[in-house]
Amino acid sequence: MKLAMLAALAVVMVPVSASATMLERQAGRAIRNAGHWCGRVSYMTVDTKVSTPKRRVVLVTCDDGTRYEQYSLVLTADNKISSIEKK
């Protein structure tokens, strides 16, 4: 019974993990393309205090073990990046 539950959990978690990894890669690529440093995205979260339905702010932390930077990505209602600000 426990084995079946673990197998079901693994099937559910793989797509979530793959989706999160893809979003982290896209955020890192957008930051680098804007001319900022981002070795590896270590954490991402939506800033609920300043976000609105038409303007979502995502806090992104880039950390490679030797360097640490934080950025705010401002997304429009159609999930396009409108600005990237270094914190």
PDB file of N, CA, C and O in Angstrom:
ATOM      1  N   MET A   1       0.827  -1.198   0.000  1.00  0.00           N
ATOM      2  CA  MET A   1       0.000   0.000   0.000  1.00  0.00           C
ATOM      3  C   MET A   1       0.866   1.255   0.000  1.00  0.00           C
ATOM      4  O   MET A   1       0.627   2.182  -0.774  1.00  0.00           O
ATOM      5  N   LYS A   2       1.877   1.279   0.876  1.00  0.00           N
ATOM      6  CA  LYS A   2       2.759   2.445   0.947  1.00  0.00           C
ATOM      7  C   LYS A   2       3.527   2.628  -0.358  1.00  0.00           C
ATOM      8  O   LYS A   2       3.745   3.751  -0.813  1.00  0.00           O
ATOM      9  N   LEU A   3       3.933   1.507  -0.953  1.00  0.00           N
ATOM     10  CA  LEU A   3       4.681   1.580  -2.206  1.00  0.00           C
ATOM     11  C   LEU A   3       3.820   2.189  -3.316  1.00  0.00           C
ATOM     12  O   LEU A   3       4.310   2.988  -4.114  1.00  0.00           O
ATOM     13  N   ALA A   4       2.553   1.816  -3.365  1.00  0.00           N
ATOM     14  CA  ALA A   4       1.654   2.371  -4.378  1.00  0.00           C
ATOM     15  C   ALA A   4       1.454   3.869  -4.165  1.00  0.00           C
ATOM     16  O   ALA A   4       1.394   4.631  -5.129  1.00  0.00           O
ATOM     17  N   MET A   5       1.351   4.290  -2.908  1.00  0.00           N
ATOM     18  CA  MET A   5       1.189   5.711  -2.616  1.00  0.00           C
ATOM     19  C   MET A   5       2.437   6.493  -3.000  1.00  0.00           C
ATOM     20  O   MET A   5       2.339   7.593  -3.542  1.00  0.00           O
ATOM     21  N   LEU A   6       3.612   5.931  -2.722  1.00  0.00           N
ATOM     22  CA  LEU A   6       4.863   6.594  -3.096  1.00  0.00           C
ATOM     23  C   LEU A   6       4.999   6.694  -4.609  1.00  0.00           C
ATOM     24  O   LEU A   6       5.454   7.714  -5.128  1.00  0.00           O
ATOM     25  N   ALA A   7       4.609   5.643  -5.316  1.00  0.00           N
ATOM     26  CA  ALA A   7       4.684   5.667  -6.778  1.00  0.00           C
ATOM     27  C   ALA A   7       3.738   6.725  -7.346  1.00  0.00           C
ATOM     28  O   ALA A   7       4.096   7.442  -8.280  1.00  0.00           O
ATOM     29  N   ALA A   8       2.534   6.823  -6.786  1.00  0.00           N
ATOM     30  CA  ALA A   8       1.581   7.836  -7.247  1.00  0.00           C
ATOM     31  C   ALA A   8       2.099   9.235  -6.960  1.00  0.00           C
ATOM     32  O   ALA A   8       1.944  10.134  -7.787  1.00  0.00           O
ATOM     33  N   LEU A   9       2.708   9.430  -5.803  1.00  0.00           N
ATOM     34  CA  LEU A   9       3.274  10.726  -5.452  1.00  0.00           C
ATOM     35  C   LEU A   9       4.410  11.096  -6.400  1.00  0.00           C
ATOM     36  O   LEU A   9       4.527  12.251  -6.807  1.00  0.00           O
ATOM     37  N   ALA A  10       5.242  10.130  -6.751  1.00  0.00           N
ATOM     38  CA  ALA A  10       6.353  10.387  -7.670  1.00  0.00           C
ATOM     39  C   ALA A  10       5.835  10.800  -9.046  1.00  0.00           C
ATOM     40  O   ALA A  10       6.409  11.686  -9.681  1.00  0.00           O
ATOM     41  N   VAL A  11       4.769  10.175  -9.508  1.00  0.00           N
ATOM     42  CA  VAL A  11       4.193  10.518 -10.811  1.00  0.00           C
ATOM     43  C   VAL A  11       3.645  11.941 -10.791  1.00  0.00           C
ATOM     44  O   VAL A  11       3.763  12.664 -11.780  1.00  0.00           O
ATOM     45  N   VAL A  12       3.051  12.344  -9.681  1.00  0.00           N
ATOM     46  CA  VAL A  12       2.492  13.687  -9.564  1.00  0.00           C
ATOM     47  C   VAL A  12       3.594  14.725  -9.429  1.00  0.00           C
ATOM     48  O   VAL A  12       3.480  15.806 -10.006  1.00  0.00           O
ATOM     49  N   MET A  13       4.642  14.440  -8.697  1.00  0.00           N
ATOM     50  CA  MET A  13       5.691  15.414  -8.414  1.00  0.00           C
ATOM     51  C   MET A  13       6.611  15.671  -9.603  1.00  0.00           C
ATOM     52  O   MET A  13       7.146  16.774  -9.715  1.00  0.00           O
ATOM     53  N   VAL A  14       6.815  14.724 -10.475  1.00  0.00           N
ATOM     54  CA  VAL A  14       7.736  14.908 -11.594  1.00  0.00           C
ATOM     55  C   VAL A  14       7.305  16.051 -12.505  1.00  0.00           C
ATOM     56  O   VAL A  14       8.143  16.892 -12.829  1.00  0.00           O
ATOM     57  N   PRO A  15       6.044  16.131 -12.939  1.00  0.00           N
ATOM     58  CA  PRO A  15       5.660  17.267 -13.794  1.00  0.00           C
ATOM     59  C   PRO A  15       5.789  18.612 -13.092  1.00  0.00           C
ATOM     60  O   PRO A  15       6.178  19.598 -13.719  1.00  0.00           O
ATOM     61  N   VAL A  16       5.470  18.670 -11.802  1.00  0.00           N
ATOM     62  CA  VAL A  16       5.592  19.924 -11.061  1.00  0.00           C
ATOM     63  C   VAL A  16       7.051  20.341 -11.008  1.00  0.00           C
ATOM     64  O   VAL A  16       7.373  21.508 -11.232  1.00  0.00           O
ATOM     65  N   SER A  17       7.927  19.407 -10.715  1.00  0.00           N
ATOM     66  CA  SER A  17       9.352  19.701 -10.641  1.00  0.00           C
ATOM     67  C   SER A  17       9.896  20.130 -12.004  1.00  0.00           C
ATOM     68  O   SER A  17      10.680  21.074 -12.089  1.00  0.00           O
ATOM     69  N   ALA A  18       9.488  19.448 -13.056  1.00  0.00           N
ATOM     70  CA  ALA A  18       9.958  19.791 -14.399  1.00  0.00           C
ATOM     71  C   ALA A  18       9.456  21.171 -14.805  1.00  0.00           C
ATOM     72  O   ALA A  18      10.184  21.943 -15.429  1.00  0.00           O
ATOM     73  N   SER A  19       8.221  21.478 -14.455  1.00  0.00           N
ATOM     74  CA  SER A  19       7.652  22.787 -14.774  1.00  0.00           C
ATOM     75  C   SER A  19       8.380  23.895 -14.018  1.00  0.00           C
ATOM     76  O   SER A  19       8.683  24.942 -14.590  1.00  0.00           O
ATOM     77  N   ALA A  20       8.660  23.671 -12.741  1.00  0.00           N
ATOM     78  CA  ALA A  20       9.371  24.665 -11.937  1.00  0.00           C
ATOM     79  C   ALA A  20      10.779  24.881 -12.474  1.00  0.00           C
ATOM     80  O   ALA A  20      11.253  26.016 -12.531  1.00  0.00           O
ATOM     81  N   THR A  21      11.445  23.812 -12.863  1.00  0.00           N
ATOM     82  CA  THR A  21      12.792  23.919 -13.417  1.00  0.00           C
ATOM     83  C   THR A  21      12.774  24.723 -14.712  1.00  0.00           C
ATOM     84  O   THR A  21      13.669  25.535 -14.948  1.00  0.00           O
ATOM     85  N   MET A  22      11.774  24.507 -15.545  1.00  0.00           N
ATOM     86  CA  MET A  22      11.665  25.245 -16.801  1.00  0.00           C
ATOM     87  C   MET A  22      11.461  26.739 -16.534  1.00  0.00           C
ATOM     88  O   MET A  22      12.071  27.576 -17.200  1.00  0.00           O
ATOM     89  N   LEU A  23      10.605  27.078 -15.562  1.00  0.00           N
ATOM     90  CA  LEU A  23      10.373  28.481 -15.230  1.00  0.00           C
ATOM     91  C   LEU A  23      11.633  29.133 -14.669  1.00  0.00           C
ATOM     92  O   LEU A  23      11.918  30.291 -14.970  1.00  0.00           O
ATOM     93  N   GLU A  24      12.393  28.392 -13.851  1.00  0.00           N
ATOM     94  CA  GLU A  24      13.648  28.926 -13.316  1.00  0.00           C
ATOM     95  C   GLU A  24      14.640  29.197 -14.436  1.00  0.00           C
ATOM     96  O   GLU A  24      15.319  30.223 -14.426  1.00  0.00           O
ATOM     97  N   ARG A  25      14.730  28.296 -15.395  1.00  0.00           N
ATOM     98  CA  ARG A  25      15.641  28.500 -16.532  1.00  0.00           C
ATOM     99  C   ARG A  25      15.234  29.710 -17.354  1.00  0.00           C
ATOM    100  O   ARG A  25      16.085  30.500 -17.763  1.00  0.00           O
ATOM    101  N   GLN A  26      13.932  29.861 -17.598  1.00  0.00           N
ATOM    102  CA  GLN A  26      13.450  31.001 -18.377  1.00  0.00           C
ATOM    103  C   GLN A  26      13.730  32.312 -17.653  1.00  0.00           C
ATOM    104  O   GLN A  26      14.126  33.294 -18.283  1.00  0.00           O
ATOM    105  N   ALA A  27      13.530  32.339 -16.338  1.00  0.00           N
ATOM    106  CA  ALA A  27      13.795  33.558 -15.566  1.00  0.00           C
ATOM    107  C   ALA A  27      15.281  33.889 -15.598  1.00  0.00           C
ATOM    108  O   ALA A  27      15.650  35.047 -15.795  1.00  0.00           O
ATOM    109  N   GLY A  28      16.137  32.890 -15.406  1.00  0.00           N
ATOM    110  CA  GLY A  28      17.580  33.115 -15.457  1.00  0.00           C
ATOM    111  C   GLY A  28      18.030  33.621 -16.815  1.00  0.00           C
ATOM    112  O   GLY A  28      18.867  34.519 -16.902  1.00  0.00           O
ATOM    113  N   ARG A  29      17.482  33.051 -17.867  1.00  0.00           N
ATOM    114  CA  ARG A  29      17.831  33.472 -19.230  1.00  0.00           C
ATOM    115  C   ARG A  29      17.386  34.913 -19.479  1.00  0.00           C
ATOM    116  O   ARG A  29      18.125  35.690 -20.083  1.00  0.00           O
ATOM    117  N   ALA A  30      16.192  35.277 -19.022  1.00  0.00           N
ATOM    118  CA  ALA A  30      15.693  36.647 -19.204  1.00  0.00           C
ATOM    119  C   ALA A  30      16.565  37.644 -18.453  1.00  0.00           C
ATOM    120  O   ALA A  30      16.843  38.730 -18.962  1.00  0.00           O
ATOM    121  N   ILE A  31      16.996  37.289 -17.255  1.00  0.00           N
ATOM    122  CA  ILE A  31      17.862  38.169 -16.460  1.00  0.00           C
ATOM    123  C   ILE A  31      19.200  38.359 -17.158  1.00  0.00           C
ATOM    124  O   ILE A  31      19.691  39.483 -17.264  1.00  0.00           O
ATOM    125  N   ARG A  32      19.794  37.265 -17.636  1.00  0.00           N
ATOM    126  CA  ARG A  32      21.085  37.361 -18.335  1.00  0.00           C
ATOM    127  C   ARG A  32      20.950  38.143 -19.639  1.00  0.00           C
ATOM    128  O   ARG A  32      21.832  38.935 -19.972  1.00  0.00           O
ATOM    129  N   ASN A  33      19.865  37.938 -20.379  1.00  0.00           N
ATOM    130  CA  ASN A  33      19.657  38.666 -21.635  1.00  0.00           C
ATOM    131  C   ASN A  33      19.479  40.160 -21.410  1.00  0.00           C
ATOM    132  O   ASN A  33      19.742  40.958 -22.309  1.00  0.00           O
ATOM    133  N   ALA A  34      19.035  40.543 -20.216  1.00  0.00           N
ATOM    134  CA  ALA A  34      18.885  41.963 -19.885  1.00  0.00           C
ATOM    135  C   ALA A  34      20.207  42.573 -19.426  1.00  0.00           C
ATOM    136  O   ALA A  34      20.261  43.760 -19.106  1.00  0.00           O
ATOM    137  N   GLY A  35      21.270  41.774 -19.391  1.00  0.00           N
ATOM    138  CA  GLY A  35      22.591  42.285 -19.040  1.00  0.00           C
ATOM    139  C   GLY A  35      22.968  42.138 -17.582  1.00  0.00           C
ATOM    140  O   GLY A  35      23.987  42.677 -17.150  1.00  0.00           O
ATOM    141  N   HIS A  36      22.164  41.416 -16.814  1.00  0.00           N
ATOM    142  CA  HIS A  36      22.461  41.201 -15.402  1.00  0.00           C
ATOM    143  C   HIS A  36      23.123  39.841 -15.217  1.00  0.00           C
ATOM    144  O   HIS A  36      23.123  39.004 -16.119  1.00  0.00           O
ATOM    145  N   TRP A  37      23.689  39.640 -14.022  1.00  0.00           N
ATOM    146  CA  TRP A  37      24.305  38.353 -13.706  1.00  0.00           C
ATOM    147  C   TRP A  37      23.273  37.427 -13.077  1.00  0.00           C
ATOM    148  O   TRP A  37      22.498  37.847 -12.218  1.00  0.00           O
ATOM    149  N   CYS A  38      23.264  36.181 -13.499  1.00  0.00           N
ATOM    150  CA  CYS A  38      22.468  35.142 -12.849  1.00  0.00           C
ATOM    151  C   CYS A  38      23.091  33.799 -13.194  1.00  0.00           C
ATOM    152  O   CYS A  38      22.830  33.232 -14.255  1.00  0.00           O
ATOM    153  N   GLY A  39      23.918  33.300 -12.281  1.00  0.00           N
ATOM    154  CA  GLY A  39      24.573  32.022 -12.507  1.00  0.00           C
ATOM    155  C   GLY A  39      23.600  30.860 -12.434  1.00  0.00           C
ATOM    156  O   GLY A  39      23.594  29.985 -13.300  1.00  0.00           O
ATOM    157  N   ARG A  40      22.772  30.856 -11.386  1.00  0.00           N
ATOM    158  CA  ARG A  40      21.780  29.794 -11.199  1.00  0.00           C
ATOM    159  C   ARG A  40      20.652  30.349 -10.344  1.00  0.00           C
ATOM    160  O   ARG A  40      20.900  30.982  -9.318  1.00  0.00           O
ATOM    161  N   VAL A  41      19.425  30.116 -10.760  1.00  0.00           N
ATOM    162  CA  VAL A  41      18.270  30.550  -9.968  1.00  0.00           C
ATOM    163  C   VAL A  41      18.106  29.569  -8.816  1.00  0.00           C
ATOM    164  O   VAL A  41      17.897  28.374  -9.026  1.00  0.00           O
ATOM    165  N   SER A  42      18.203  30.092  -7.591  1.00  0.00           N
ATOM    166  CA  SER A  42      18.068  29.220  -6.431  1.00  0.00           C
ATOM    167  C   SER A  42      16.706  29.337  -5.763  1.00  0.00           C
ATOM    168  O   SER A  42      16.318  28.454  -4.999  1.00  0.00           O
ATOM    169  N   TYR A  43      15.967  30.423  -6.040  1.00  0.00           N
ATOM    170  CA  TYR A  43      14.660  30.599  -5.397  1.00  0.00           C
ATOM    171  C   TYR A  43      13.821  31.590  -6.194  1.00  0.00           C
ATOM    172  O   TYR A  43      14.331  32.599  -6.682  1.00  0.00           O
ATOM    173  N   MET A  44      12.530  31.293  -6.321  1.00  0.00           N
ATOM    174  CA  MET A  44      11.580  32.198  -6.980  1.00  0.00           C
ATOM    175  C   MET A  44      10.288  32.207  -6.177  1.00  0.00           C
ATOM    176  O   MET A  44       9.840  31.167  -5.696  1.00  0.00           O
ATOM    177  N   THR A  45       9.692  33.390  -6.034  1.00  0.00           N
ATOM    178  CA  THR A  45       8.399  33.491  -5.368  1.00  0.00           C
ATOM    179  C   THR A  45       7.666  34.733  -5.860  1.00  0.00           C
ATOM    180  O   THR A  45       8.294  35.708  -6.273  1.00  0.00           O
ATOM    181  N   VAL A  46       6.356  34.697  -5.815  1.00  0.00           N
ATOM    182  CA  VAL A  46       5.545  35.857  -6.188  1.00  0.00           C
ATOM    183  C   VAL A  46       5.467  36.786  -4.985  1.00  0.00           C
ATOM    184  O   VAL A  46       5.163  36.347  -3.876  1.00  0.00           O
ATOM    185  N   ASP A  47       5.739  38.064  -5.202  1.00  0.00           N
ATOM    186  CA  ASP A  47       5.641  39.069  -4.140  1.00  0.00           C
ATOM    187  C   ASP A  47       4.177  39.495  -4.041  1.00  0.00           C
ATOM    188  O   ASP A  47       3.721  40.364  -4.784  1.00  0.00           O
ATOM    189  N   THR A  48       3.456  38.880  -3.125  1.00  0.00           N
ATOM    190  CA  THR A  48       2.016  39.118  -3.008  1.00  0.00           C
ATOM    191  C   THR A  48       1.687  40.496  -2.450  1.00  0.00           C
ATOM    192  O   THR A  48       0.561  40.967  -2.611  1.00  0.00           O
ATOM    193  N   LYS A  49       2.633  41.146  -1.803  1.00  0.00           N
ATOM    194  CA  LYS A  49       2.372  42.463  -1.215  1.00  0.00           C
ATOM    195  C   LYS A  49       2.231  43.554  -2.270  1.00  0.00           C
ATOM    196  O   LYS A  49       1.460  44.495  -2.080  1.00  0.00           O
ATOM    197  N   VAL A  50       2.953  43.447  -3.364  1.00  0.00           N
ATOM    198  CA  VAL A  50       2.922  44.496  -4.391  1.00  0.00           C
ATOM    199  C   VAL A  50       2.309  44.032  -5.710  1.00  0.00           C
ATOM    200  O   VAL A  50       2.142  44.835  -6.628  1.00  0.00           O
ATOM    201  N   SER A  51       1.976  42.755  -5.815  1.00  0.00           N
ATOM    202  CA  SER A  51       1.399  42.232  -7.055  1.00  0.00           C
ATOM    203  C   SER A  51      -0.087  42.546  -7.149  1.00  0.00           C
ATOM    204  O   SER A  51      -0.798  42.608  -6.145  1.00  0.00           O
ATOM    205  N   THR A  52      -0.532  42.743  -8.383  1.00  0.00           N
ATOM    206  CA  THR A  52      -1.951  42.928  -8.687  1.00  0.00           C
ATOM    207  C   THR A  52      -2.301  41.955  -9.812  1.00  0.00           C
ATOM    208  O   THR A  52      -1.398  41.358 -10.399  1.00  0.00           O
ATOM    209  N   PRO A  53      -3.580  41.779 -10.126  1.00  0.00           N
ATOM    210  CA  PRO A  53      -3.918  40.871 -11.233  1.00  0.00           C
ATOM    211  C   PRO A  53      -3.323  41.299 -12.580  1.00  0.00           C
ATOM    212  O   PRO A  53      -3.030  40.447 -13.419  1.00  0.00           O
ATOM    213  N   LYS A  54      -3.145  42.589 -12.791  1.00  0.00           N
ATOM    214  CA  LYS A  54      -2.592  43.062 -14.065  1.00  0.00           C
ATOM    215  C   LYS A  54      -1.080  43.217 -14.032  1.00  0.00           C
ATOM    216  O   LYS A  54      -0.451  43.339 -15.083  1.00  0.00           O
ATOM    217  N   ARG A  55      -0.488  43.213 -12.847  1.00  0.00           N
ATOM    218  CA  ARG A  55       0.960  43.430 -12.695  1.00  0.00           C
ATOM    219  C   ARG A  55       1.472  42.510 -11.593  1.00  0.00           C
ATOM    220  O   ARG A  55       1.290  42.786 -10.407  1.00  0.00           O
ATOM    221  N   ARG A  56       2.112  41.419 -11.993  1.00  0.00           N
ATOM    222  CA  ARG A  56       2.620  40.454 -11.025  1.00  0.00           C
ATOM    223  C   ARG A  56       4.122  40.654 -10.859  1.00  0.00           C
ATOM    224  O   ARG A  56       4.850  40.777 -11.844  1.00  0.00           O
ATOM    225  N   VAL A  57       4.580  40.686  -9.620  1.00  0.00           N
ATOM    226  CA  VAL A  57       5.998  40.860  -9.319  1.00  0.00           C
ATOM    227  C   VAL A  57       6.533  39.539  -8.775  1.00  0.00           C
ATOM    228  O   VAL A  57       6.005  38.996  -7.804  1.00  0.00           O
ATOM    229  N   VAL A  58       7.588  39.030  -9.412  1.00  0.00           N
ATOM    230  CA  VAL A  58       8.212  37.780  -9.003  1.00  0.00           C
ATOM    231  C   VAL A  58       9.611  38.097  -8.496  1.00  0.00           C
ATOM    232  O   VAL A  58      10.406  38.725  -9.195  1.00  0.00           O
ATOM    233  N   LEU A  59       9.905  37.658  -7.273  1.00  0.00           N
ATOM    234  CA  LEU A  59      11.240  37.831  -6.709  1.00  0.00           C
ATOM    235  C   LEU A  59      12.084  36.622  -7.085  1.00  0.00           C
ATOM    236  O   LEU A  59      11.690  35.481  -6.844  1.00  0.00           O
ATOM    237  N   VAL A  60      13.242  36.878  -7.675  1.00  0.00           N
ATOM    238  CA  VAL A  60      14.129  35.813  -8.136  1.00  0.00           C
ATOM    239  C   VAL A  60      15.470  35.968  -7.436  1.00  0.00           C
ATOM    240  O   VAL A  60      16.051  37.054  -7.422  1.00  0.00           O
ATOM    241  N   THR A  61      15.957  34.878  -6.856  1.00  0.00           N
ATOM    242  CA  THR A  61      17.263  34.871  -6.209  1.00  0.00           C
ATOM    243  C   THR A  61      18.212  34.035  -7.051  1.00  0.00           C
ATOM    244  O   THR A  61      17.928  32.878  -7.361  1.00  0.00           O
ATOM    245  N   CYS A  62      19.345  34.631  -7.419  1.00  0.00           N
ATOM    246  CA  CYS A  62      20.386  33.931  -8.167  1.00  0.00           C
ATOM    247  C   CYS A  62      21.566  33.720  -7.224  1.00  0.00           C
ATOM    248  O   CYS A  62      22.046  34.666  -6.600  1.00  0.00           O
ATOM    249  N   ASP A  63      22.026  32.483  -7.126  1.00  0.00           N
ATOM    250  CA  ASP A  63      23.096  32.155  -6.187  1.00  0.00           C
ATOM    251  C   ASP A  63      23.868  30.967  -6.736  1.00  0.00           C
ATOM    252  O   ASP A  63      23.289  29.912  -6.999  1.00  0.00           O
ATOM    253  N   ASP A  64      25.172  31.136  -6.910  1.00  0.00           N
ATOM    254  CA  ASP A  64      25.991  30.019  -7.370  1.00  0.00           C
ATOM    255  C   ASP A  64      26.969  29.539  -6.304  1.00  0.00           C
ATOM    256  O   ASP A  64      27.871  28.757  -6.603  1.00  0.00           O
ATOM    257  N   GLY A  65      26.805  29.993  -5.072  1.00  0.00           N
ATOM    258  CA  GLY A  65      27.687  29.585  -3.990  1.00  0.00           C
ATOM    259  C   GLY A  65      28.769  30.598  -3.699  1.00  0.00           C
ATOM    260  O   GLY A  65      29.305  30.623  -2.592  1.00  0.00           O
ATOM    261  N   THR A  66      29.105  31.439  -4.670  1.00  0.00           N
ATOM    262  CA  THR A  66      30.122  32.472  -4.462  1.00  0.00           C
ATOM    263  C   THR A  66      29.558  33.874  -4.623  1.00  0.00           C
ATOM    264  O   THR A  66      30.119  34.837  -4.100  1.00  0.00           O
ATOM    265  N   ARG A  67      28.461  33.990  -5.338  1.00  0.00           N
ATOM    266  CA  ARG A  67      27.852  35.293  -5.597  1.00  0.00           C
ATOM    267  C   ARG A  67      26.345  35.183  -5.399  1.00  0.00           C
ATOM    268  O   ARG A  67      25.747  34.145  -5.680  1.00  0.00           O
ATOM    269  N   TYR A  68      25.733  36.271  -4.910  1.00  0.00           N
ATOM    270  CA  TYR A  68      24.314  36.273  -4.565  1.00  0.00           C
ATOM    271  C   TYR A  68      23.680  37.564  -5.060  1.00  0.00           C
ATOM    272  O   TYR A  68      24.156  38.649  -4.727  1.00  0.00           O
ATOM    273  N   GLU A  69      22.623  37.468  -5.843  1.00  0.00           N
ATOM    274  CA  GLU A  69      21.897  38.644  -6.337  1.00  0.00           C
ATOM    275  C   GLU A  69      20.401  38.355  -6.281  1.00  0.00           C
ATOM    276  O   GLU A  69      19.971  37.210  -6.420  1.00  0.00           O
ATOM    277  N   GLN A  70      19.617  39.412  -6.076  1.00  0.00           N
ATOM    278  CA  GLN A  70      18.163  39.298  -6.109  1.00  0.00           C
ATOM    279  C   GLN A  70      17.600  40.274  -7.127  1.00  0.00           C
ATOM    280  O   GLN A  70      18.098  41.389  -7.282  1.00  0.00           O
ATOM    281  N   TYR A  71      16.551  39.838  -7.820  1.00  0.00           N
ATOM    282  CA  TYR A  71      15.911  40.646  -8.845  1.00  0.00           C
ATOM    283  C   TYR A  71      14.399  40.594  -8.673  1.00  0.00           C
ATOM    284  O   TYR A  71      13.849  39.626  -8.148  1.00  0.00           O
ATOM    285  N   SER A  72      13.739  41.656  -9.126  1.00  0.00           N
ATOM    286  CA  SER A  72      12.277  41.691  -9.217  1.00  0.00           C
ATOM    287  C   SER A  72      11.917  41.676 -10.684  1.00  0.00           C
ATOM    288  O   SER A  72      12.314  42.570 -11.432  1.00  0.00           O
ATOM    289  N   LEU A  73      11.172  40.677 -11.102  1.00  0.00           N
ATOM    290  CA  LEU A  73      10.667  40.603 -12.465  1.00  0.00           C
ATOM    291  C   LEU A  73       9.215  41.050 -12.432  1.00  0.00           C
ATOM    292  O   LEU A  73       8.404  40.480 -11.701  1.00  0.00           O
ATOM    293  N   VAL A  74       8.884  42.060 -13.214  1.00  0.00           N
ATOM    294  CA  VAL A  74       7.511  42.553 -13.288  1.00  0.00           C
ATOM    295  C   VAL A  74       6.881  41.958 -14.540  1.00  0.00           C
ATOM    296  O   VAL A  74       7.364  42.163 -15.654  1.00  0.00           O
ATOM    297  N   LEU A  75       5.790  41.212 -14.337  1.00  0.00           N
ATOM    298  CA  LEU A  75       5.101  40.544 -15.436  1.00  0.00           C
ATOM    299  C   LEU A  75       3.764  41.218 -15.705  1.00  0.00           C
ATOM    300  O   LEU A  75       3.074  41.637 -14.776  1.00  0.00           O
ATOM    301  N   THR A  76       3.404  41.318 -16.974  1.00  0.00           N
ATOM    302  CA  THR A  76       2.104  41.867 -17.350  1.00  0.00           C
ATOM    303  C   THR A  76       1.035  40.782 -17.195  1.00  0.00           C
ATOM    304  O   THR A  76       1.345  39.651 -16.819  1.00  0.00           O
ATOM    305  N   ALA A  77      -0.205  41.122 -17.481  1.00  0.00           N
ATOM    306  CA  ALA A  77      -1.313  40.172 -17.338  1.00  0.00           C
ATOM    307  C   ALA A  77      -1.166  38.961 -18.255  1.00  0.00           C
ATOM    308  O   ALA A  77      -1.667  37.883 -17.937  1.00  0.00           O
ATOM    309  N   ASP A  78      -0.481  39.126 -19.398  1.00  0.00           N
ATOM    310  CA  ASP A  78      -0.275  38.001 -20.316  1.00  0.00           C
ATOM    311  C   ASP A  78       1.079  37.319 -20.106  1.00  0.00           C
ATOM    312  O   ASP A  78       1.586  36.655 -21.010  1.00  0.00           O
ATOM    313  N   ASN A  79       1.671  37.483 -18.902  1.00  0.00           N
ATOM    314  CA  ASN A  79       2.917  36.833 -18.475  1.00  0.00           C
ATOM    315  C   ASN A  79       4.136  37.210 -19.308  1.00  0.00           C
ATOM    316  O   ASN A  79       5.046  36.398 -19.473  1.00  0.00           O
ATOM    317  N   LYS A  80       4.163  38.413 -19.827  1.00  0.00           N
ATOM    318  CA  LYS A  80       5.348  38.945 -20.512  1.00  0.00           C
ATOM    319  C   LYS A  80       6.124  39.793 -19.512  1.00  0.00           C
ATOM    320  O   LYS A  80       5.529  40.524 -18.721  1.00  0.00           O
ATOM    321  N   ILE A  81       7.452  39.697 -19.546  1.00  0.00           N
ATOM    322  CA  ILE A  81       8.283  40.473 -18.627  1.00  0.00           C
ATOM    323  C   ILE A  81       8.321  41.920 -19.102  1.00  0.00           C
ATOM    324  O   ILE A  81       8.739  42.204 -20.224  1.00  0.00           O
ATOM    325  N   SER A  82       7.881  42.832 -18.236  1.00  0.00           N
ATOM    326  CA  SER A  82       7.906  44.250 -18.604  1.00  0.00           C
ATOM    327  C   SER A  82       9.139  44.947 -18.051  1.00  0.00           C
ATOM    328  O   SER A  82       9.606  45.922 -18.641  1.00  0.00           O
ATOM    329  N   SER A  83       9.679  44.468 -16.925  1.00  0.00           N
ATOM    330  CA  SER A  83      10.913  45.058 -16.404  1.00  0.00           C
ATOM    331  C   SER A  83      11.609  44.090 -15.457  1.00  0.00           C
ATOM    332  O   SER A  83      10.991  43.207 -14.862  1.00  0.00           O
ATOM    333  N   ILE A  84      12.923  44.290 -15.340  1.00  0.00           N
ATOM    334  CA  ILE A  84      13.751  43.527 -14.409  1.00  0.00           C
ATOM    335  C   ILE A  84      14.526  44.536 -13.586  1.00  0.00           C
ATOM    336  O   ILE A  84      15.256  45.365 -14.130  1.00  0.00           O
ATOM    337  N   GLU A  85      14.366  44.464 -12.272  1.00  0.00           N
ATOM    338  CA  GLU A  85      15.035  45.404 -11.378  1.00  0.00           C
ATOM    339  C   GLU A  85      15.917  44.636 -10.403  1.00  0.00           C
ATOM    340  O   GLU A  85      15.492  43.647  -9.805  1.00  0.00           O
ATOM    341  N   LYS A  86      17.144  45.107 -10.255  1.00  0.00           N
ATOM    342  CA  LYS A  86      18.051  44.508  -9.279  1.00  0.00           C
ATOM    343  C   LYS A  86      17.701  45.047  -7.905  1.00  0.00           C
ATOM    344  O   LYS A  86      17.494  46.250  -7.746  1.00  0.00           O
ATOM    345  N   LYS A  87      17.634  44.184  -6.925  1.00  0.00           N
ATOM    346  CA  LYS A  87      17.294  44.597  -5.554  1.00  0.00           C
ATOM    347  C   LYS A  87      18.531  44.951  -4.778  1.00  0.00           C
ATOM    348  O   LYS A  87      18.441  45.321  -3.607  1.00  0.00           O
TER     349      LYS A  87
END
